Amino acid sequence: MATSKISSVAASAEAQAGHPRRWWILAALALSLLVVGLDATVLNVALSDISRALGASTTELQWIVNGYSLTSAVLLIPAGLLGDRLGRRRVLAVGLAIFVAASAAGAFAQNPSELIAARTVMGIGAAAVFPLALSIIPTVFAPSQRSKAVAVMTAAMGVGMPLGPLVGGWLLDNFWWGSTLLFNVPTVAVALAAGLALIPDTRDASPRRVNLFGLGLTVAGLTGIVYGITQVPIDGWGSASTLAPLCGGVALLVAFGVVESRSGEPLLDRRLIGSPLFVWPTVATALTSFVMMGLLFAIPLYLQAYVGDSALTTGLKLMPMMLTLVVGSGVSTRLGSRLGLRVIVPAGILISSAGFLALLGITPSSDYWPLFATLAITGFGFGLAMPPAMTAMLDSLPDGVQSTGTALNLSVRQTVGALGVAVLGSILTAAYRAGMSAPTAHLPGAAASAARDSLGGAVAVASRLGPAGGALRDAAGSAYLDGVHAVSLVCFAAAIVIAVMMAIVLPRRAQTARTLEPRTTAAGKMDS
């Protein structure tokens, strides 16, 4: 009895002060998230090298990129469930080990099929890393320190994507294309070793039976939706290859909702769906990803195809967003507790909206500063808004479902972010093609089609025309910027709507999971 009391007191003291090695644990988790997030974009700048080295077709190049994002998005919830049942450190370590092994295999792929397979397996590992790394934060940090930890993790997640082209560009300037994957091996190995040595293993003390049928519906539904979204840039919104998986995925998720509503032990804890502190921060982070992903999709292509920047220079020009996102995350930890959730999140999103307006100042003849202003302002706004929303979401998670709840949040966020690329990319493409109809009217059929299809195609056609191609190149740059301006206006309007909505629906102050109703199992027993 005395030993039990001593253990209870020790556990209570640790809950108040946090784990004694919490900052080292945070460093290992942040490194994991940074590298896994970076891999979503690092290969984008190496696609031309991969095409030459492996003879990859356009479709194969698309799946080298999409295979990673597709598997990582649809397996988040299963990975979260495993973490809650088997142990969060254990599943995180397995995910990192899979990621390292697949990265090493992909770096030495001999053909496109091997590289696609390696990237797909990397996505499986990433699906475990994202939710498990975040769900460990509430278990090692006291509530008073949690906002700082979440700000660090948010910065690590946020800087990974714009950092990808920078790291990839430097590696390609000095090594072969496989170095962009081999870079992961020592970096993630350090994170894996540190995690195994430092992170305590936690799990749900009374795990529920997993509804395999519901889990299958979830994975199949998300696969259909994410796959359909990835087909939009290839085949358009009206094609069967886009509509069939999208409609099928939506139907499967509706069926999942029906099954969940009738289940005595639902796959997703109903306290999550009924908690405003989980639902609305999830909506805020997802919609913010929608506009952020659209911006990161539009700008790099313009810099590389029209301005002529190298991959490394493009990465350097994207740095202001990365740096101000880190600054904004730091500011949010100081202001969040004083201003409250209902003020700080909408304020950050409104600041980002000003950055989208700055994008309207970019013309074919303008220098870098309008783009710098756009990236700096939007990065700061996102950094200000995201950590408080993520902290509120994590604080709302009851014991035993931290990994599942985090996985659900990230799954919604990644799916909506992919939708943002598809929707905003379609708007950009439509505006570009409308602007190129007249300048390409005098060109032969194949050349006109190539110039109308993409900015890169128009620049290539213009280079073959010699001095006469200057006018076509200028027209293509103007048409593409018309598309960028259309995207910026949509993002501005979306940011205003999101900010107003969050100012209405978010509670002023975040609360902890202890305020939620305890879970009642099918047997009628209550557990925390």
HELIX and SHEET records of a PDB file:
HELIX    1   1 ALA A    2  ALA A   17  1                                  16    
HELIX    2   2 ARG A   22  LEU A   38  1                                  17    
HELIX    3   3 VAL A   42  ALA A   46  5                                   5    
HELIX    4   4 LEU A   47  LEU A   54  1                                   8    
HELIX    5   5 THR A   58  VAL A   74  1                                  17    
HELIX    6   6 LEU A   76  LEU A   86  1                                  11    
HELIX    7   7 ARG A   88  ALA A  107  1                                  20    
HELIX    8   8 PRO A  112  SER A  135  1                                  24    
HELIX    9   9 ILE A  137  VAL A  140  1                                   4    
HELIX   10  10 PRO A  143  ASN A  174  1                                  32    
HELIX   11  11 SER A  179  LEU A  182  1                                   4    
HELIX   12  12 ASN A  184  LEU A  198  1                                  15    
HELIX   13  13 LEU A  212  ASP A  235  1                                  24    
HELIX   14  14 ALA A  240  ARG A  262  1                                  23    
HELIX   15  15 ARG A  270  ILE A  273  1                                   4    
HELIX   16  16 PRO A  276  LEU A  301  1                                  26    
HELIX   17  17 TYR A  302  VAL A  307  3                                   6    
HELIX   18  18 ALA A  311  LYS A  317  1                                   7    
HELIX   19  19 MET A  319  LEU A  339  1                                  21    
HELIX   20  20 LEU A  341  ALA A  358  1                                  18    
HELIX   21  21 LEU A  359  GLY A  361  5                                   3    
HELIX   22  22 TRP A  369  ASP A  395  1                                  27    
HELIX   23  23 GLN A  402  MET A  436  1                                  35    
HELIX   24  24 GLY A  445  ASP A  453  1                                   9    
HELIX   25  25 LEU A  455  ARG A  464  1                                  10    
HELIX   26  26 GLY A  466  GLY A  469  5                                   4    
HELIX   27  27 GLY A  470  VAL A  505  1                                  36    
HELIX   28  28 ALA A  513  THR A  515  5                                   3    
SHEET    1   A 2 ARG A 519  THR A 520  0                                        
SHEET    2   A 2 MET A 526  ASP A 527 -1                                        
END                                                                             
